[in-house]
Amino acid sequence: MMTRDQLARQIYTASNITGTFQLCSGAMADEYFDKYRFEADPGLLSAVAQALHPLIPPETDALAGLELGGIPLVTMLSQIAQRPARFVRKAAKPYGTCQLAEGGEIAGYRLLLIEDVVTSGGQIIESTQALRQLGARITHALCVIDREMGGAERLAAIDVTLIPLFRASELKAAAQDMT
């Protein structure tokens, strides 16, 4: 198993690209963490899930991955943690089961939301509000990278604690240690 610093360097090396990017939040950035680059690498995805596993609050009933980036993470993490997974859509489909969350019941469950990268926290906030209306109990969200752009504070305002594996500043520091 790799060290925390080694994992940070591998994530940074695989995912950090520079240029001019508009983020989902609308903010502009001169670097971007392309989460799909670490999520598409089976070895790196496994290492990330192994590192996330001890961060799961013990009272968690099920892990809920947010579409799209949270889905590969929750699938791998569910297998490692031996906890059931739920797959949370951005919006319920008008056909099939017409569910917002697929994979099993959510009413009364203590769900841990799983996200890849958090910027403003907007998707977690929207999902939390919708899932709470369906009876889910949500107090925590787990992410791989907190971009440190106000997401944790916005989540705290709705009583959700963000648990990041890494903050963007930690990844940058690990990358600088490589040079």
URSULDA-V881561 format. One record per backbone hydrogen bond with DSSP energy under -0.5 kcal/mol. NH is the residue of the N-H (numbers start at 1). CO is the residue of the C=O. If there is no record, write none. Layout:
nh->(NH	NH)
co->(CO	CO)
//
This chain:
nh->(7	8	9	10	11	12	13	14	15	16	17	19	21	21	23	23	26	29	32	34	34	35	37	38	38	39	40	42	45	46	47	48	49	50	51	52	53	54	55	56	60	61	62	63	64	65	65	66	67	70	71	71	72	73	74	75	76	77	78	79	80	81	82	83	84	86	87	88	88	89	89	93	98	102	108	109	111	111	112	113	113	114	115	118	125	126	127	128	129	130	131	132	133	134	134	135	136	137	138	139	140	141	142	143	144	144	145	146	147	147	149	151	154	155	156	157	158	159	160	161	162	163	164	165	166	168	170	171	172	173	174	175	176	177	178	178	179	179)
co->(3	4	5	6	7	8	9	10	11	12	32	30	19	29	21	27	23	21	17	15	32	33	34	34	35	35	36	40	41	42	43	44	45	46	47	48	49	50	52	53	57	110	110	84	112	63	86	114	88	66	66	68	68	69	70	71	72	73	74	75	76	77	78	78	61	63	102	65	86	87	100	99	95	87	135	106	109	137	62	111	140	64	142	145	121	122	123	124	125	126	127	128	129	130	131	132	131	109	136	111	111	161	113	163	115	116	116	166	118	145	119	119	150	151	152	153	155	156	155	139	160	141	162	143	144	146	167	167	168	169	170	171	172	173	174	175	175	176)
//
